[in-house]
Amino acid sequence: MISNFDISCPYCGEVFNTVVDYSNQIDSNYLIDAQASQDYTYIEDCQVCCQPILLTPVINEDGTLINVLTQQENG
């Protein structure tokens, strides 16, 4: 599935909307939860300051995107 989600940049603090594609996780019958969140992380640059952000979608057992965890790539 593909969803729009507002995230906050861990570098500059700006909030922006991004597209999160988590279809591979649902198709493989593997759902990401808060305990296994590090299993599907990808990098996207901040739309404001251009710093690399690690994004981790958090999906509940129904396959719904409930959060996107963000952290600095170098932290």
N, CA, C and O atoms as CSV, one atom per row, in Angstrom:
chain,resi,resn,atom,element,x,y,z
A,1,MET,N,N,0.824,-1.175,0.000
A,1,MET,CA,C,0.000,0.000,0.000
A,1,MET,C,C,0.872,1.244,0.000
A,1,MET,O,O,2.026,1.227,0.427
A,2,ILE,N,N,0.293,2.293,-0.481
A,2,ILE,CA,C,0.968,3.583,-0.517
A,2,ILE,C,C,0.096,4.583,0.223
A,2,ILE,O,O,-1.105,4.678,-0.030
A,3,SER,N,N,0.704,5.327,1.136
A,3,SER,CA,C,-0.026,6.319,1.917
A,3,SER,C,C,0.768,7.604,2.006
A,3,SER,O,O,1.999,7.586,1.976
A,4,ASN,N,N,0.068,8.713,2.116
A,4,ASN,CA,C,0.703,9.981,2.445
A,4,ASN,C,C,0.767,10.081,3.955
A,4,ASN,O,O,-0.153,9.659,4.655
A,5,PHE,N,N,1.864,10.644,4.455
A,5,PHE,CA,C,2.038,10.746,5.893
A,5,PHE,C,C,2.852,11.989,6.204
A,5,PHE,O,O,3.837,12.270,5.521
A,6,ASP,N,N,2.454,12.738,7.228
A,6,ASP,CA,C,3.229,13.897,7.669
A,6,ASP,C,C,4.307,13.432,8.627
A,6,ASP,O,O,4.035,12.723,9.596
A,7,ILE,N,N,5.550,13.847,8.339
A,7,ILE,CA,C,6.668,13.519,9.222
A,7,ILE,C,C,7.373,14.798,9.630
A,7,ILE,O,O,7.245,15.833,8.976
A,8,SER,N,N,8.111,14.712,10.710
A,8,SER,CA,C,8.900,15.835,11.200
A,8,SER,C,C,10.376,15.506,11.010
A,8,SER,O,O,10.838,14.439,11.414
A,9,CYS,N,N,11.108,16.423,10.396
A,9,CYS,CA,C,12.531,16.204,10.147
A,9,CYS,C,C,13.295,16.216,11.470
A,9,CYS,O,O,13.140,17.150,12.256
A,10,PRO,N,N,14.116,15.198,11.730
A,10,PRO,CA,C,14.891,15.161,12.976
A,10,PRO,C,C,16.064,16.150,12.981
A,10,PRO,O,O,16.707,16.333,14.015
A,11,TYR,N,N,16.346,16.786,11.845
A,11,TYR,CA,C,17.422,17.770,11.765
A,11,TYR,C,C,16.896,19.188,11.976
A,11,TYR,O,O,17.334,19.893,12.885
A,12,CYS,N,N,15.945,19.601,11.121
A,12,CYS,CA,C,15.480,20.994,11.140
A,12,CYS,C,C,14.132,21.171,11.832
A,12,CYS,O,O,13.739,22.298,12.131
A,13,GLY,N,N,13.411,20.065,12.093
A,13,GLY,CA,C,12.143,20.145,12.796
A,13,GLY,C,C,10.936,20.463,11.927
A,13,GLY,O,O,9.807,20.452,12.418
A,14,GLU,N,N,11.150,20.746,10.653
A,14,GLU,CA,C,10.030,21.057,9.768
A,14,GLU,C,C,9.169,19.822,9.528
A,14,GLU,O,O,9.675,18.703,9.444
A,15,VAL,N,N,7.876,20.040,9.420
A,15,VAL,CA,C,6.929,18.964,9.131
A,15,VAL,C,C,6.591,19.036,7.653
A,15,VAL,O,O,6.274,20.105,7.129
A,16,PHE,N,N,6.660,17.881,6.976
A,16,PHE,CA,C,6.287,17.827,5.568
A,16,PHE,C,C,5.622,16.496,5.273
A,16,PHE,O,O,5.768,15.526,6.016
A,17,ASN,N,N,4.895,16.475,4.180
A,17,ASN,CA,C,4.163,15.277,3.779
A,17,ASN,C,C,5.033,14.454,2.841
A,17,ASN,O,O,5.680,14.998,1.946
A,18,THR,N,N,5.046,13.149,3.047
A,18,THR,CA,C,5.806,12.256,2.177
A,18,THR,C,C,4.948,11.045,1.823
A,18,THR,O,O,3.961,10.752,2.498
A,19,VAL,N,N,5.328,10.361,0.783
A,19,VAL,CA,C,4.634,9.151,0.351
A,19,VAL,C,C,5.383,7.954,0.925
A,19,VAL,O,O,6.595,7.822,0.750
A,20,VAL,N,N,4.647,7.084,1.610
A,20,VAL,CA,C,5.232,5.893,2.226
A,20,VAL,C,C,4.679,4.672,1.508
A,20,VAL,O,O,3.468,4.457,1.474
A,21,ASP,N,N,5.584,3.865,0.930
A,21,ASP,CA,C,5.181,2.637,0.237
A,21,ASP,C,C,5.566,1.454,1.106
A,21,ASP,O,O,6.747,1.155,1.278
A,22,TYR,N,N,4.563,0.785,1.651
A,22,TYR,CA,C,4.827,-0.386,2.504
A,22,TYR,C,C,4.152,-1.630,1.941
A,22,TYR,O,O,3.845,-2.560,2.687
A,23,SER,N,N,3.917,-1.653,0.620
A,23,SER,CA,C,3.253,-2.796,-0.013
A,23,SER,C,C,4.034,-4.087,0.122
A,23,SER,O,O,3.433,-5.149,0.289
A,24,ASN,N,N,5.345,-4.030,0.056
A,24,ASN,CA,C,6.147,-5.252,0.151
A,24,ASN,C,C,5.935,-5.947,1.483
A,24,ASN,O,O,5.963,-7.175,1.554
A,25,GLN,N,N,5.726,-5.184,2.525
A,25,GLN,CA,C,5.550,-5.780,3.836
A,25,GLN,C,C,4.217,-6.505,3.942
A,25,GLN,O,O,4.142,-7.564,4.564
A,26,ILE,N,N,3.174,-5.961,3.353
A,26,ILE,CA,C,1.857,-6.594,3.431
A,26,ILE,C,C,1.779,-7.784,2.482
A,26,ILE,O,O,1.204,-8.817,2.826
A,27,ASP,N,N,2.358,-7.642,1.284
A,27,ASP,CA,C,2.318,-8.740,0.319
A,27,ASP,C,C,3.030,-9.984,0.835
A,27,ASP,O,O,2.653,-11.106,0.498
A,28,SER,N,N,4.049,-9.785,1.645
A,28,SER,CA,C,4.807,-10.936,2.146
A,28,SER,C,C,4.254,-11.455,3.473
A,28,SER,O,O,4.873,-12.298,4.122
A,29,ASN,N,N,3.077,-10.946,3.873
A,29,ASN,CA,C,2.445,-11.330,5.134
A,29,ASN,C,C,3.310,-11.017,6.343
A,29,ASN,O,O,3.170,-11.647,7.392
A,30,TYR,N,N,4.188,-10.061,6.201
A,30,TYR,CA,C,4.996,-9.608,7.321
A,30,TYR,C,C,4.568,-8.195,7.654
A,30,TYR,O,O,4.688,-7.301,6.816
A,31,LEU,N,N,4.081,-7.981,8.836
A,31,LEU,CA,C,3.620,-6.668,9.247
A,31,LEU,C,C,4.603,-6.068,10.238
A,31,LEU,O,O,5.038,-6.729,11.181
A,32,ILE,N,N,4.942,-4.823,10.016
A,32,ILE,CA,C,5.874,-4.133,10.889
A,32,ILE,C,C,5.121,-3.620,12.104
A,32,ILE,O,O,4.042,-3.043,11.974
A,33,ASP,N,N,5.680,-3.828,13.263
A,33,ASP,CA,C,5.112,-3.234,14.462
A,33,ASP,C,C,6.211,-2.483,15.204
A,33,ASP,O,O,7.366,-2.484,14.777
A,34,ALA,N,N,5.863,-1.861,16.282
A,34,ALA,CA,C,6.835,-1.037,17.004
A,34,ALA,C,C,8.014,-1.859,17.512
A,34,ALA,O,O,9.122,-1.332,17.611
A,35,GLN,N,N,7.809,-3.132,17.837
A,35,GLN,CA,C,8.896,-3.953,18.340
A,35,GLN,C,C,9.858,-4.389,17.232
A,35,GLN,O,O,11.035,-4.626,17.502
A,36,ALA,N,N,9.381,-4.496,16.007
A,36,ALA,CA,C,10.226,-4.953,14.898
A,36,ALA,C,C,10.472,-3.843,13.897
A,36,ALA,O,O,10.715,-4.110,12.720
A,37,SER,N,N,10.412,-2.611,14.348
A,37,SER,CA,C,10.434,-1.478,13.432
A,37,SER,C,C,11.727,-1.340,12.634
A,37,SER,O,O,11.710,-0.763,11.546
A,38,GLN,N,N,12.835,-1.848,13.137
A,38,GLN,CA,C,14.081,-1.680,12.416
A,38,GLN,C,C,14.205,-2.611,11.209
A,38,GLN,O,O,15.192,-2.533,10.477
A,39,ASP,N,N,13.233,-3.481,10.988
A,39,ASP,CA,C,13.314,-4.436,9.890
A,39,ASP,C,C,12.991,-3.835,8.533
A,39,ASP,O,O,13.305,-4.448,7.512
A,40,TYR,N,N,12.382,-2.667,8.481
A,40,TYR,CA,C,12.066,-2.036,7.209
A,40,TYR,C,C,12.299,-0.542,7.339
A,40,TYR,O,O,11.389,0.213,7.680
A,41,THR,N,N,13.505,-0.129,7.069
A,41,THR,CA,C,13.892,1.272,7.168
A,41,THR,C,C,14.497,1.692,5.843
A,41,THR,O,O,15.264,0.951,5.228
A,42,TYR,N,N,14.138,2.896,5.414
A,42,TYR,CA,C,14.733,3.414,4.195
A,42,TYR,C,C,15.067,4.883,4.386
A,42,TYR,O,O,14.623,5.505,5.350
A,43,ILE,N,N,15.846,5.435,3.471
A,43,ILE,CA,C,16.322,6.806,3.590
A,43,ILE,C,C,15.607,7.694,2.587
A,43,ILE,O,O,15.443,7.341,1.419
A,44,GLU,N,N,15.187,8.858,3.071
A,44,GLU,CA,C,14.617,9.887,2.206
A,44,GLU,C,C,15.183,11.227,2.667
A,44,GLU,O,O,15.320,11.467,3.867
A,45,ASP,N,N,15.511,12.094,1.720
A,45,ASP,CA,C,16.023,13.403,2.084
A,45,ASP,C,C,14.894,14.318,2.525
A,45,ASP,O,O,13.788,14.266,1.987
A,46,CYS,N,N,15.188,15.164,3.521
A,46,CYS,CA,C,14.221,16.159,3.985
A,46,CYS,C,C,13.915,17.109,2.832
A,46,CYS,O,O,14.824,17.544,2.125
A,47,GLN,N,N,12.659,17.426,2.643
A,47,GLN,CA,C,12.247,18.318,1.566
A,47,GLN,C,C,12.607,19.773,1.857
A,47,GLN,O,O,12.521,20.624,0.971
A,48,VAL,N,N,13.010,20.063,3.098
A,48,VAL,CA,C,13.336,21.431,3.480
A,48,VAL,C,C,14.851,21.632,3.563
A,48,VAL,O,O,15.393,22.518,2.901
A,49,CYS,N,N,15.544,20.812,4.375
A,49,CYS,CA,C,16.984,21.022,4.591
A,49,CYS,C,C,17.866,20.029,3.834
A,49,CYS,O,O,19.091,20.142,3.871
A,50,CYS,N,N,17.265,19.071,3.158
A,50,CYS,CA,C,17.967,18.089,2.314
A,50,CYS,C,C,18.842,17.091,3.076
A,50,CYS,O,O,19.647,16.397,2.455
A,51,GLN,N,N,18.710,17.000,4.389
A,51,GLN,CA,C,19.467,16.022,5.165
A,51,GLN,C,C,18.814,14.640,5.025
A,51,GLN,O,O,17.596,14.548,4.873
A,52,PRO,N,N,19.618,13.561,5.075
A,52,PRO,CA,C,19.062,12.205,4.944
A,52,PRO,C,C,18.355,11.748,6.220
A,52,PRO,O,O,18.931,11.795,7.307
A,53,ILE,N,N,17.102,11.306,6.079
A,53,ILE,CA,C,16.296,10.856,7.209
A,53,ILE,C,C,16.048,9.360,7.070
A,53,ILE,O,O,15.688,8.885,5.993
A,54,LEU,N,N,16.239,8.616,8.157
A,54,LEU,CA,C,15.855,7.204,8.185
A,54,LEU,C,C,14.372,7.139,8.529
A,54,LEU,O,O,13.953,7.628,9.578
A,55,LEU,N,N,13.584,6.543,7.654
A,55,LEU,CA,C,12.143,6.406,7.851
A,55,LEU,C,C,11.810,4.949,8.113
A,55,LEU,O,O,12.278,4.059,7.402
A,56,THR,N,N,11.002,4.707,9.133
A,56,THR,CA,C,10.565,3.359,9.464
A,56,THR,C,C,9.050,3.358,9.610
A,56,THR,O,O,8.532,3.869,10.603
A,57,PRO,N,N,8.323,2.792,8.639
A,57,PRO,CA,C,6.867,2.713,8.764
A,57,PRO,C,C,6.473,1.728,9.865
A,57,PRO,O,O,7.082,0.668,10.008
A,58,VAL,N,N,5.460,2.085,10.632
A,58,VAL,CA,C,4.919,1.208,11.671
A,58,VAL,C,C,3.496,0.860,11.255
A,58,VAL,O,O,2.656,1.739,11.066
A,59,ILE,N,N,3.241,-0.432,11.117
A,59,ILE,CA,C,1.976,-0.928,10.580
A,59,ILE,C,C,1.331,-1.839,11.617
A,59,ILE,O,O,2.006,-2.678,12.214
A,60,ASN,N,N,0.028,-1.677,11.833
A,60,ASN,CA,C,-0.644,-2.548,12.799
A,60,ASN,C,C,-1.042,-3.872,12.151
A,60,ASN,O,O,-0.812,-4.076,10.959
A,61,GLU,N,N,-1.630,-4.757,12.924
A,61,GLU,CA,C,-1.982,-6.099,12.427
A,61,GLU,C,C,-3.050,-6.069,11.340
A,61,GLU,O,O,-3.214,-7.055,10.622
A,62,ASP,N,N,-3.778,-4.968,11.200
A,62,ASP,CA,C,-4.767,-4.830,10.127
A,62,ASP,C,C,-4.143,-4.357,8.824
A,62,ASP,O,O,-4.832,-4.256,7.808
A,63,GLY,N,N,-2.836,-4.062,8.843
A,63,GLY,CA,C,-2.166,-3.578,7.655
A,63,GLY,C,C,-2.289,-2.084,7.441
A,63,GLY,O,O,-2.047,-1.587,6.341
A,64,THR,N,N,-2.667,-1.361,8.494
A,64,THR,CA,C,-2.829,0.080,8.408
A,64,THR,C,C,-1.565,0.776,8.904
A,64,THR,O,O,-1.015,0.421,9.947
A,65,LEU,N,N,-1.117,1.765,8.150
A,65,LEU,CA,C,0.031,2.565,8.560
A,65,LEU,C,C,-0.393,3.440,9.735
A,65,LEU,O,O,-1.300,4.262,9.600
A,66,ILE,N,N,0.255,3.271,10.881
A,66,ILE,CA,C,-0.139,4.031,12.060
A,66,ILE,C,C,0.887,5.084,12.459
A,66,ILE,O,O,0.565,6.010,13.203
A,67,ASN,N,N,2.124,4.951,11.968
A,67,ASN,CA,C,3.157,5.925,12.302
A,67,ASN,C,C,4.342,5.738,11.370
A,67,ASN,O,O,4.502,4.685,10.753
A,68,VAL,N,N,5.165,6.764,11.274
A,68,VAL,CA,C,6.443,6.656,10.581
A,68,VAL,C,C,7.486,7.206,11.534
A,68,VAL,O,O,7.483,8.394,11.856
A,69,LEU,N,N,8.377,6.339,11.981
A,69,LEU,CA,C,9.445,6.752,12.886
A,69,LEU,C,C,10.534,7.413,12.067
A,69,LEU,O,O,10.869,6.938,10.981
A,70,THR,N,N,11.093,8.505,12.572
A,70,THR,CA,C,12.172,9.210,11.869
A,70,THR,C,C,13.373,9.337,12.789
A,70,THR,O,O,13.234,9.475,14.004
A,71,GLN,N,N,14.553,9.288,12.187
A,71,GLN,CA,C,15.770,9.544,12.937
A,71,GLN,C,C,16.855,10.005,11.989
A,71,GLN,O,O,16.789,9.760,10.784
A,72,GLN,N,N,17.858,10.676,12.539
A,72,GLN,CA,C,18.972,11.128,11.732
A,72,GLN,C,C,19.744,9.921,11.222
A,72,GLN,O,O,19.897,8.924,11.927
A,73,GLU,N,N,20.229,10.022,9.988
A,73,GLU,CA,C,20.974,8.908,9.405
A,73,GLU,C,C,22.270,8.652,10.171
A,73,GLU,O,O,22.673,7.503,10.353
A,74,ASN,N,N,22.904,9.700,10.608
A,74,ASN,CA,C,24.180,9.546,11.289
A,74,ASN,C,C,24.058,9.415,12.800
A,74,ASN,O,O,25.064,9.451,13.508
A,75,GLY,N,N,22.829,9.263,13.301
A,75,GLY,CA,C,22.658,9.228,14.753
A,75,GLY,C,C,22.067,7.990,15.187
A,75,GLY,O,O,21.852,7.794,16.383
